Amino acid sequence: MSQLQTPQSDQHARRGGHIGHGLLMLVCCIPILVIAIVLVATGVASASFLFAAIACTVMMGMMMAMMMGGMSRGGK
């Protein structure tokens, strides 16, 4: 016996998958930040390199937030 999904529950399931994807993308930024901190701490790179890594992470977070906003308004 199969279970019928309503459009609302289907939309919720899709949104949940995208939330997980967004978090995974932000987790992928952690190694970049760690490497940048180590390189700046050891003097191999300047502090601007750390700024670039932080800016990259912030931009990724903003993109994920904007994508989630489009999903909540019914966009695909």
BASE-303497 format. One record per atom (N, C-alpha, C): atom name; x, y, z. Coordinates in Angstrom, 1 decimal. Each point is the difference from the previous one (the first is absolute). Example, Ala and Ser with C-alpha at 12.3 -4.5 7.8 and 13.67 -1.06 7.14 Angstrom:
+------+--------+--------+--------+
: name :      x :      y :      z :
+------+--------+--------+--------+
:    N :   13.2 :   -5.7 :    7.8 :
:   CA :   -0.9 :    1.2 :    0.0 :
:    C :    0.9 :    1.2 :    0.0 :
:    N :   -0.4 :    1.1 :   -0.7 :
:   CA :    0.9 :    1.1 :    0.0 :
:    C :   -0.8 :    1.1 :    0.8 :
+------+--------+--------+--------+
This chain:
+------+--------+--------+--------+
: name :      x :      y :      z :
+------+--------+--------+--------+
:    N :    0.8 :   -1.2 :    0.0 :
:   CA :   -0.8 :    1.2 :    0.0 :
:    C :    0.9 :    1.2 :    0.0 :
:    N :   -0.2 :    0.9 :   -1.0 :
:   CA :    0.9 :    1.2 :   -0.1 :
:    C :   -0.7 :    1.2 :    0.7 :
:    N :    0.9 :    0.8 :    0.5 :
:   CA :   -0.5 :    1.2 :    0.8 :
:    C :    0.0 :    1.2 :   -1.0 :
:    N :   -1.1 :    0.7 :    0.0 :
:   CA :   -0.2 :    1.1 :   -0.9 :
:    C :    0.7 :    1.2 :    0.7 :
:    N :    0.7 :    0.8 :   -0.8 :
:   CA :    0.6 :    1.2 :    0.5 :
:    C :   -0.8 :    1.2 :   -0.5 :
:    N :   -0.3 :    0.9 :    0.9 :
:   CA :   -0.6 :    1.3 :   -0.4 :
:    C :    1.0 :    0.9 :   -0.5 :
:    N :   -0.4 :    1.0 :   -0.8 :
:   CA :    1.0 :    1.0 :   -0.5 :
:    C :    0.8 :    0.7 :    1.1 :
:    N :   -0.7 :    0.2 :    1.1 :
:   CA :    0.7 :    0.7 :    1.1 :
:    C :    1.1 :   -0.9 :    0.6 :
:    N :   -0.3 :   -1.3 :    0.2 :
:   CA :    1.0 :   -0.9 :    0.6 :
:    C :    1.1 :   -0.2 :   -1.0 :
:    N :   -0.3 :    0.0 :   -1.3 :
:   CA :    1.1 :   -0.2 :   -1.0 :
:    C :    0.9 :    1.2 :    0.0 :
:    N :   -0.6 :    1.2 :    0.1 :
:   CA :    0.8 :    1.2 :    0.0 :
:    C :    0.9 :    0.1 :    1.3 :
:    N :   -0.6 :   -0.5 :    1.1 :
:   CA :    0.8 :    0.0 :    1.2 :
:    C :    1.2 :   -1.0 :   -0.1 :
:    N :   -0.2 :   -1.1 :   -0.7 :
:   CA :    1.0 :   -1.0 :   -0.2 :
:    C :    1.1 :    0.6 :   -0.8 :
:    N :   -0.4 :    0.7 :   -1.1 :
:   CA :    1.0 :    0.6 :   -0.9 :
:    C :    0.8 :    1.0 :    0.8 :
:    N :   -0.7 :    0.9 :    0.7 :
:   CA :    0.7 :    1.0 :    0.8 :
:    C :    1.0 :   -0.6 :    1.0 :
:    N :   -0.4 :   -1.1 :    0.7 :
:   CA :    0.9 :   -0.6 :    0.9 :
:    C :    1.3 :   -0.5 :   -0.6 :
:    N :   -0.1 :   -0.5 :   -1.2 :
:   CA :    1.2 :   -0.5 :   -0.8 :
:    C :    0.9 :    1.2 :   -0.3 :
:    N :   -0.6 :    1.1 :   -0.3 :
:   CA :    0.8 :    1.2 :   -0.4 :
:    C :    0.7 :    0.6 :    1.3 :
:    N :   -0.7 :   -0.1 :    1.1 :
:   CA :    0.6 :    0.5 :    1.2 :
:    C :    1.3 :   -0.8 :    0.3 :
:    N :   -0.2 :   -1.3 :   -0.1 :
:   CA :    1.2 :   -0.9 :    0.2 :
:    C :    1.1 :    0.3 :   -1.0 :
:    N :   -0.3 :    0.3 :   -1.2 :
:   CA :    1.0 :    0.3 :   -1.0 :
:    C :    0.7 :    1.3 :    0.3 :
:    N :   -0.8 :    1.0 :    0.5 :
:   CA :    0.6 :    1.3 :    0.4 :
:    C :    0.9 :   -0.1 :    1.1 :
:    N :   -0.3 :   -0.8 :    1.0 :
:   CA :    0.9 :   -0.3 :    1.2 :
:    C :    1.2 :   -0.7 :   -0.5 :
:    N :   -0.1 :   -1.0 :   -0.9 :
:   CA :    1.1 :   -0.7 :   -0.5 :
:    C :    1.0 :    0.9 :   -0.7 :
:    N :   -0.6 :    1.0 :   -0.8 :
:   CA :    0.9 :    0.9 :   -0.7 :
:    C :    0.8 :    0.9 :    1.0 :
:    N :   -0.7 :    0.4 :    1.1 :
:   CA :    0.7 :    0.8 :    1.0 :
:    C :    1.0 :   -0.8 :    0.7 :
:    N :   -0.3 :   -1.2 :    0.3 :
:   CA :    1.0 :   -0.9 :    0.7 :
:    C :    1.2 :   -0.2 :   -0.9 :
:    N :   -0.2 :    0.0 :   -1.3 :
:   CA :    1.2 :   -0.1 :   -0.9 :
:    C :    0.9 :    1.2 :    0.0 :
:    N :   -0.5 :    1.1 :    0.5 :
:   CA :    0.9 :    1.2 :    0.2 :
:    C :    0.9 :   -0.1 :    1.2 :
:    N :   -0.3 :   -0.9 :    0.9 :
:   CA :    0.8 :   -0.1 :    1.2 :
:    C :    1.5 :   -0.3 :   -0.3 :
:    N :    0.3 :   -1.0 :   -0.9 :
:   CA :    1.4 :   -0.2 :   -0.3 :
:    C :    0.7 :    1.2 :   -0.6 :
:    N :   -0.7 :    0.8 :   -0.8 :
:   CA :    0.6 :    1.2 :   -0.6 :
:    C :    0.4 :    0.9 :    1.1 :
:    N :   -0.9 :    0.2 :    1.0 :
:   CA :    0.2 :    0.9 :    1.1 :
:    C :    1.2 :   -0.4 :    0.8 :
:    N :    0.0 :   -1.3 :    0.3 :
:   CA :    1.1 :   -0.6 :    0.8 :
:    C :    1.4 :    0.2 :   -0.7 :
:    N :    0.0 :   -0.3 :   -1.2 :
:   CA :    1.3 :    0.1 :   -0.8 :
:    C :    0.4 :    1.5 :    0.0 :
:    N :   -1.0 :    0.9 :   -0.2 :
:   CA :    0.4 :    1.5 :    0.0 :
:    C :    0.5 :    0.4 :    1.3 :
:    N :   -0.6 :   -0.5 :    1.1 :
:   CA :    0.5 :    0.4 :    1.3 :
:    C :    1.4 :   -0.5 :    0.3 :
:    N :    0.2 :   -1.3 :   -0.4 :
:   CA :    1.4 :   -0.5 :    0.2 :
:    C :    1.0 :    0.7 :   -0.9 :
:    N :   -0.3 :    0.3 :   -1.2 :
:   CA :    0.9 :    0.8 :   -0.8 :
:    C :    0.3 :    1.4 :    0.5 :
:    N :   -1.0 :    0.6 :    0.5 :
:   CA :    0.2 :    1.4 :    0.6 :
:    C :    0.8 :   -0.1 :    1.3 :
:    N :   -0.3 :   -1.0 :    0.8 :
:   CA :    0.7 :   -0.2 :    1.3 :
:    C :    1.5 :   -0.3 :   -0.2 :
:    N :    0.3 :   -0.8 :   -1.1 :
:   CA :    1.4 :   -0.3 :   -0.2 :
:    C :    0.8 :    1.0 :   -0.8 :
:    N :   -0.8 :    1.0 :   -0.5 :
:   CA :    0.7 :    1.1 :   -0.7 :
:    C :    0.2 :   -0.3 :   -1.5 :
:    N :   -0.6 :   -1.0 :   -0.5 :
:   CA :    0.2 :   -0.4 :   -1.4 :
:    C :   -0.9 :    1.0 :   -0.8 :
:    N :   -1.2 :    0.3 :    0.5 :
:   CA :   -0.9 :    0.9 :   -0.7 :
:    C :   -0.3 :    1.2 :    0.9 :
:    N :   -0.5 :    1.1 :   -0.7 :
:   CA :   -0.3 :    1.2 :    0.7 :
:    C :   -1.5 :   -0.1 :    0.6 :
:    N :   -0.3 :    1.0 :    0.8 :
:   CA :   -1.3 :    0.0 :    0.6 :
:    C :   -1.1 :    0.2 :   -1.0 :
:    N :    0.3 :    0.5 :   -1.1 :
:   CA :   -1.0 :    0.2 :   -1.1 :
:    C :   -0.5 :   -1.3 :   -0.5 :
:    N :    0.9 :   -1.0 :    0.0 :
:   CA :   -0.4 :   -1.4 :   -0.4 :
:    C :   -1.1 :   -0.5 :    0.9 :
:    N :    0.1 :    0.2 :    1.3 :
:   CA :   -1.0 :   -0.4 :    0.9 :
:    C :   -1.3 :    0.8 :   -0.2 :
:    N :    0.1 :    1.3 :   -0.3 :
:   CA :   -1.2 :    0.8 :   -0.4 :
:    C :   -0.7 :   -0.6 :   -1.2 :
:    N :    0.8 :   -0.4 :   -1.0 :
:   CA :   -0.6 :   -0.6 :   -1.2 :
:    C :   -0.7 :   -1.3 :    0.3 :
:    N :    0.5 :   -0.9 :    0.9 :
:   CA :   -0.6 :   -1.2 :    0.4 :
:    C :   -1.3 :    0.2 :    0.7 :
:    N :    0.0 :    1.0 :    0.9 :
:   CA :   -1.2 :    0.4 :    0.8 :
:    C :   -1.1 :    0.5 :   -1.0 :
:    N :    0.5 :    0.9 :   -0.9 :
:   CA :   -1.0 :    0.5 :   -1.0 :
:    C :   -0.6 :   -1.1 :   -0.8 :
:    N :    0.8 :   -1.0 :   -0.4 :
:   CA :   -0.5 :   -1.1 :   -0.8 :
:    C :   -1.1 :   -0.7 :    0.8 :
:    N :    0.2 :   -0.3 :    1.2 :
:   CA :   -0.9 :   -0.7 :    0.9 :
:    C :   -1.3 :    0.8 :    0.1 :
:    N :    0.1 :    1.3 :    0.2 :
:   CA :   -1.1 :    0.9 :    0.2 :
:    C :   -0.9 :    0.0 :   -1.3 :
:    N :    0.7 :    0.1 :   -1.2 :
:   CA :   -0.7 :    0.0 :   -1.2 :
:    C :   -0.7 :   -1.3 :   -0.3 :
:    N :    0.6 :   -1.1 :    0.4 :
:   CA :   -0.6 :   -1.3 :   -0.1 :
:    C :   -1.3 :   -0.1 :    0.9 :
:    N :    0.1 :    0.5 :    1.2 :
:   CA :   -1.2 :    0.1 :    0.9 :
:    C :   -1.1 :    0.8 :   -0.6 :
:    N :    0.4 :    1.2 :   -0.6 :
:   CA :   -1.0 :    0.8 :   -0.6 :
:    C :   -0.7 :   -0.6 :   -1.2 :
:    N :    0.8 :   -0.7 :   -0.8 :
:   CA :   -0.6 :   -0.7 :   -1.1 :
:    C :   -1.0 :   -1.1 :    0.4 :
:    N :    0.4 :   -0.7 :    1.0 :
:   CA :   -0.9 :   -1.1 :    0.5 :
:    C :   -1.2 :    0.6 :    0.6 :
:    N :    0.1 :    1.1 :    0.7 :
:   CA :   -1.2 :    0.7 :    0.6 :
:    C :   -0.9 :    0.5 :   -1.1 :
:    N :    0.5 :    0.6 :   -1.0 :
:   CA :   -0.8 :    0.5 :   -1.1 :
:    C :   -0.7 :   -1.2 :   -0.8 :
:    N :    0.7 :   -1.1 :   -0.1 :
:   CA :   -0.6 :   -1.1 :   -0.7 :
:    C :   -1.1 :   -0.6 :    0.9 :
:    N :    0.1 :    0.0 :    1.3 :
:   CA :   -1.0 :   -0.5 :    0.8 :
:    C :   -1.2 :    0.9 :    0.0 :
:    N :    0.2 :    1.4 :   -0.1 :
:   CA :   -1.1 :    0.9 :   -0.1 :
:    C :   -0.8 :   -0.2 :   -1.3 :
:    N :    0.6 :   -0.4 :   -1.1 :
:   CA :   -0.7 :   -0.3 :   -1.2 :
:    C :   -0.8 :   -1.2 :    0.1 :
:    N :    0.5 :   -1.0 :    0.8 :
:   CA :   -0.7 :   -1.3 :    0.2 :
:    C :   -1.2 :    0.2 :    0.8 :
:    N :    0.0 :    0.9 :    1.0 :
:   CA :   -1.1 :    0.2 :    0.9 :
:    C :   -1.1 :    0.8 :   -0.7 :
:    N :    0.3 :    0.7 :   -1.1 :
:   CA :   -1.0 :    0.8 :   -0.7 :
:    C :   -0.6 :   -0.9 :   -1.2 :
:    N :    0.4 :   -1.2 :    0.0 :
:   CA :   -0.6 :   -0.9 :   -1.1 :
:    C :    0.9 :   -0.1 :   -1.2 :
:    N :    1.2 :    0.6 :    0.0 :
:   CA :    0.9 :   -0.1 :   -1.2 :
:    C :    0.6 :   -1.4 :   -0.1 :
:    N :    0.5 :   -0.3 :   -1.1 :
:   CA :    0.6 :   -1.4 :   -0.2 :
:    C :    1.4 :    0.1 :   -0.3 :
+------+--------+--------+--------+
